[in-house]
Amino acid sequence: MLRKIEAFLAPSKLDVLRDLLLKQGIEGMSVLQAQGWGTRSKVKNGKPQFEERVKVEIVMDEQQVDPFIRGVQSLTGDGALGAGMIFVVPVEDAARLSTRESGKAAIL
């Protein structure tokens, strides 16, 4: 089965993440600029402050998920508050428009 990874990270970690993906044979990701706050955000005047983030979206085979998460944790999990979050979501199917491939073949 396919899984979609949604990772929220500091923009400074983007190059490191790309290198990790390439080492693991994952050849694509989408990156969106984002702002957000969470339970560990800085607070000013009683309000959490928005922080600059990137949202990275990657679809991969479910067997790649655990090694990917461990790799990201080792590269970005320096113990700093607000280091980021990763969410894993099931993907029912995928389709590559140019070749009409579907399923795992569409993301390889």
N, C-alpha and C positions, 0 to 999 in steps of 0.2 A: 504494500500500500504506500501511497505517497503521503508526505507530510509537508505542511507549510510552516516555515520558521518565521516568526516575527520577532526581530531583535531590536531593542532600543538601546543605543549606545552613545557614548560621547563621540563627537565627530573625529577626535584625534585617534580613535581606535579603528577607523575605517580601513586604512591601508593594511594594518595588521590582520584584520578580518579577511580581506581579499586574499592575502597571501596564504592564510590558513585554508580557505576554500580551495584554492588552486592545489595545495599540497594534498588535499583530500579528494581531488578529482571532481570537484563541483565547479562547473564552468559558467555560472551565471548568478546574478543577484540584482535586485532592484533597490535603489536607495532613495529615500525621501527625506527632506529636511523636516524636522519636527521640533516642537516645544512641548514641555510637559512638566508635571510635578508629581511627586509621589510621597509615600509615608516618610521618606528620609530626605526630603528636599529642605533646602535652607528656608528659614522662616523670617520674615521681616514684617514688623507691625502686626503680628499675629496671623499673617497670611503666608502660605507657601509660595515661593518664588518660582516662576517659570525658568527652566533651564534648556539650553540648546541641546538637541539630540539629533541623531539620525535614526530613521526607522529602516531596517534592512529586511527585505522579504526574499526568501529563498524556498524553492520547492525541491525536495530531495526524497530519495528512497528512505523508508523508515529505518533501515539498517544503518544509515549514515547519521541519524539524529544523535544518538548517544556519544559517538566519537566527536561529532561537531560541537556539542554542548561542552564536553570535557575540554576540548581544545580552546574554545572561547573563554571558559573559566580560567584556564591556565594563562591565557594571554591578557585578559582584561580584568580578571578577578583579583585585583591587588588589595582588596579589603576596604577600599575607599567607599564611603557612602555615596549612593547614587551612581554606582558603576554601570548599572543597566539591568535589563530584564530580557528574558527569552520566553516566548510562548510557542507552543507546538500545537498545530491544528491539523486534523485529518483533511486530506484532499481526495475527493471522490474520483476525479479524472483530470486530465490535462490534454490539450490539443495544440499541436504546432500548426499554425495556419499555412505556412509556406509549403510544407511537405505532407500535410494531412495525417501525420503520425499522431497517435494518442497514447495515453497511459505513460508508463516509464520511458518508452521510446521518444516521447515528445520532449522530455527534459534532458536527455543524454546528448 
